[in-house]
């Protein structure tokens, strides 16, 4: 792949996100859109009270701007991106994946807005959030079906998803999308954690899509990677801004959209292993407590457990990102070793 559009996309997305911090963060301070820290969280998180949240808006703006600019560049130079998107299926997969991320991000924005206006960590009710996320997920899968997604890759070969047992793909995909979006949301609990882990995931999809000559996914992943890196300028410990549900749900939709656009969503199990472990820790904690009144972890999601045993936020972010990197390598290996 000789087209340098993805490289340009990364630079643009990084630059826009990093620069937006100079304007958006003071504006959020002015509006008093500060984070309210739950009483059940670690006591030392109280010093984060008032740190501006909803910073995910910076990432959303940067990703959209970077993709639009990349499309314009590709049209001018007659690059691979515009050539690929002339195919109806490729265009539909590309656009629906982007819309998924922004729709999930909008739900997160509503949740954040209610929290900061009412000055409490409640936001949308569980039923409201579940309904909206379920609706967006269902519409996304309908778009994929109408786009012409008829197969999916597994370690055991390509499987048809239009008949027989293959039809089970769609209900499984529903819970897959819904689950991973919320798993990314759970991962956003420490300074720099969600952005760092998602940066690794986006880079993995950049490599996979590059090898597979999927320019749409490559540009999308590049935009997300750049936005995550740019956000880390402001979000690394001690964070000057939090992404909020706006950012975490946007990133959740983005990684899911990238995985389905490759028609290999199963790869997200390895690439998103950290998200999976975070969500699993919550499920195990709740289930165990309901059955035995005992807890497996000192606190869940699991990143809080490691905080409680004395790990610094920086150490947790490094270790979790390393775990994500190992998962990404496992997902990439089949594309390299043929």
GUROMI-859050 format. One line per 10 residues: number of its first residue (from 1); for each residue x, y, z of C-alpha. Coordinates in steps of 0.02 Angstrom, whole numbers, always signed. Layout:
residues N
NUM> X Y Z; ... $
end
This chain:
residues 338
1> +0 +0 +0; +92 +155 -65; -44 +282 -22; +15 +392 +122; -161 +452 +165; -165 +353 +330; -4 +438 +387; -78 +608 +347; -236 +557 +440; -140 +513 +599 $
11> -47 +679 +598; -205 +781 +567; -306 +690 +700; -166 +702 +829; -139 +886 +794; -323 +934 +802; -353 +839 +965; -198 +907 +1050; -232 +1086 +995; -416 +1079 +1042 $
21> -363 +1052 +1221; -306 +1233 +1232; -483 +1293 +1193; -600 +1154 +1248; -529 +1122 +1423; -541 +1305 +1481; -716 +1311 +1404; -769 +1156 +1502; -695 +1236 +1658; -796 +1393 +1624 $
31> -956 +1292 +1605; -909 +1198 +1764; -925 +1032 +1674; -822 +947 +1808; -821 +763 +1854; -912 +709 +2013; -820 +566 +2096; -923 +423 +2166; -911 +392 +2352; -885 +206 +2319 $
41> -727 +240 +2218; -549 +243 +2287; -535 +382 +2418; -382 +457 +2333; -486 +491 +2176; -572 +631 +2272; -433 +749 +2221; -494 +729 +2042; -660 +808 +2089; -698 +950 +1970 $
51> -580 +896 +1830; -671 +938 +1667; -758 +791 +1585; -839 +768 +1413; -666 +789 +1335; -714 +650 +1215; -788 +789 +1109; -609 +832 +1061; -582 +656 +994; -747 +654 +900 $
61> -710 +820 +814; -533 +766 +769; -584 +597 +698; -722 +670 +591; -611 +814 +528; -465 +697 +492; -575 +577 +393; -657 +716 +292; -488 +797 +252; -417 +627 +204 $
71> -563 +596 +88; -534 +764 +4; -348 +728 -15; -388 +557 -87; -507 +636 -213; -375 +762 -266; -234 +635 -285; -352 +497 -344; -292 +388 -202; -338 +214 -144 $
81> -470 +274 -20; -585 +357 -146; -557 +212 -266; -608 +85 -134; -762 +182 -81; -832 +178 -257; -886 +1 -211; -1057 +8 -129; -1020 -123 +3; -854 -44 +54 $
91> -937 +128 +66; -1082 +62 +171; -965 -33 +290; -854 +121 +306; -994 +246 +337; -1096 +134 +454; -942 +102 +562; -913 +289 +581; -1097 +323 +616; -1098 +186 +748 $
101> -956 +271 +842; -1036 +443 +834; -1208 +376 +883; -1134 +288 +1035; -1035 +446 +1074; -1195 +548 +1069; -1276 +430 +1194; -1123 +453 +1303; -1138 +642 +1282; -1318 +637 +1343 $
111> -1263 +535 +1493; -1121 +656 +1532; -1230 +809 +1510; -1359 +746 +1634; -1220 +705 +1757; -1134 +873 +1752; -1294 +976 +1751; -1363 +882 +1902; -1190 +870 +1982; -1205 +684 +2016 $
121> -1140 +524 +1938; -1307 +455 +1881; -1344 +517 +1705; -1459 +413 +1597; -1548 +271 +1686; -1488 +94 +1649; -1648 +60 +1551; -1630 +219 +1447; -1449 +184 +1406; -1482 +1 +1366 $
131> -1627 +46 +1251; -1529 +178 +1156; -1374 +70 +1139; -1479 -80 +1086; -1570 +24 +955; -1407 +91 +882; -1331 -83 +882; -1481 -160 +794; -1483 -23 +661; -1296 -46 +634 $
141> -1314 -233 +605; -1459 -203 +486; -1346 -86 +387; -1211 -220 +378; -1336 -347 +315; -1403 -230 +180; -1225 -180 +136; -1192 -359 +85; -1093 -432 +229; -1121 -617 +197 $
151> -970 -701 +277; -859 -684 +429; -686 -751 +464; -648 -873 +605; -489 -969 +649; -575 -1121 +572; -612 -1039 +406; -734 -917 +326; -915 -944 +378; -1073 -895 +283 $
161> -1190 -791 +392; -1341 -793 +276; -1413 -966 +309; -1414 -1114 +428; -1310 -1104 +585; -1224 -952 +512; -1379 -848 +552; -1329 -861 +735; -1195 -734 +691; -1321 -592 +700 $
171> -1389 -615 +877; -1212 -652 +937; -1152 -495 +847; -1285 -393 +937; -1219 -439 +1109; -1041 -425 +1043; -1066 -244 +990; -1165 -196 +1144; -1042 -285 +1259; -883 -211 +1187 $
181> -949 -33 +1185; -988 -47 +1370; -825 -138 +1405; -728 +10 +1335; -836 +122 +1444; -785 +19 +1598; -601 +33 +1550; -609 +222 +1565; -572 +233 +1751; -393 +295 +1765 $
191> -295 +437 +1688; -241 +386 +1514; -303 +206 +1525; -442 +199 +1394; -346 +309 +1271; -185 +207 +1289; -271 +38 +1268; -375 +102 +1121; -220 +178 +1041; -144 +2 +1039 $
201> -306 -71 +970; -318 +60 +832; -136 +30 +783; -174 -157 +770; -317 -121 +650; -203 -5 +552; -81 -149 +526; -215 -278 +485; -307 -164 +364; -141 -113 +284 $
211> -94 -294 +252; -270 -331 +190; -275 -176 +77; -429 -107 +164; -396 +79 +147; -561 +132 +226; -523 +39 +387; -343 +100 +380; -394 +282 +373; -528 +258 +508 $
221> -404 +169 +623; -273 +303 +588; -395 +441 +636; -440 +353 +798; -258 +316 +840; -210 +499 +812; -355 +559 +919; -307 +442 +1061; -126 +499 +1055; -178 +681 +1049 $
231> -296 +659 +1195; -158 +580 +1299; -68 +748 +1293; -204 +809 +1412; -263 +646 +1491; -103 +566 +1556; -84 +568 +1745; -122 +690 +1818; -263 +715 +1694; -316 +891 +1649 $
241> -474 +825 +1566; -574 +663 +1563; -654 +593 +1406; -814 +547 +1499; -943 +429 +1428; -941 +540 +1274; -766 +481 +1232; -768 +304 +1299; -929 +256 +1210; -868 +341 +1052 $
251> -707 +240 +1059; -806 +82 +1096; -910 +108 +940; -753 +147 +841; -658 -13 +884; -814 -116 +852; -842 -28 +685; -662 -61 +633; -675 -245 +678; -834 -272 +577 $
261> -768 -171 +429; -627 -299 +414; -763 -435 +415; -660 -515 +555; -744 -451 +714; -681 -603 +809; -508 -523 +806; -573 -396 +932; -571 -533 +1064; -381 -532 +1056 $
271> -355 -349 +1013; -479 -295 +1145; -426 -419 +1277; -407 -280 +1407; -586 -221 +1377; -643 -402 +1394; -551 -427 +1559; -620 -265 +1629; -799 -316 +1590; -771 -494 +1649 $
281> -705 -432 +1816; -867 -336 +1845; -976 -485 +1797; -877 -603 +1910; -878 -479 +2055; -1066 -449 +2047; -1109 -633 +2021; -996 -694 +2161; -1062 -564 +2283; -1244 -606 +2244 $
291> -1212 -792 +2269; -1090 -791 +2416; -1090 -612 +2485; -902 -616 +2457; -796 -519 +2332; -662 -589 +2217; -577 -421 +2191; -549 -279 +2313; -643 -172 +2188; -702 -188 +2009 $
301> -672 -153 +1866; -506 -240 +1889; -398 -84 +1865; -467 -23 +2033; -416 -189 +2113; -236 -157 +2064; -250 +20 +2131; -309 -49 +2297; -159 -166 +2310; -41 -20 +2286 $
311> -5 -5 +2100; +12 +173 +2034; -100 +234 +1894; +51 +246 +1779; +99 +65 +1814; -77 +1 +1781; -88 +97 +1617; +80 +28 +1561; +41 -152 +1609; -134 -149 +1535 $
321> -70 -71 +1373; +64 -205 +1365; -69 -340 +1385; -167 -256 +1245; -9 -252 +1138; +17 -439 +1163; -164 -470 +1114; -139 -362 +959; +16 -460 +908; -83 -623 +924 $
331> -218 -552 +810; -92 -489 +682; +14 -648 +672; -104 -743 +554; -86 -600 +429; +103 -601 +439; +134 -790 +444; +59 -867 +288 $
end
